[in-house]
């Protein structure tokens, strides 16, 4: 099953903050989510219906999954800190 990957406009700003070597790895992992968004080191966010956080090295990708439409919405990418 193939999933449609959608990226929020705010993520474009987040992407500029990622160093090139990290960006290549992060983008490859995000691209692999098209085949199965449920694999990898992901965790459902508390208090949210279909929102998850995926750890990719020192980066966190926050996304929402719509299983009815087979759609993944990337909402935010940030560097790991004490809150993520």
Number of C-alpha atoms within 10 A of each C-alpha: 6 11 18 13 16 13 13 12 11 12 16 12 12 14 16 10 12 16 9 11 8 14 15 11 13 22 13 11 16 16 13 14 18 17 12 12 23 13 10 13 10 17 13 15 14 9 7 9 10 13 19 20 20 21 18 20 12 12 18 19 21 22 23 20 19 13 10 6 9 14 17 21 16 22 19 19 23 16 15 14 9 4 4 13
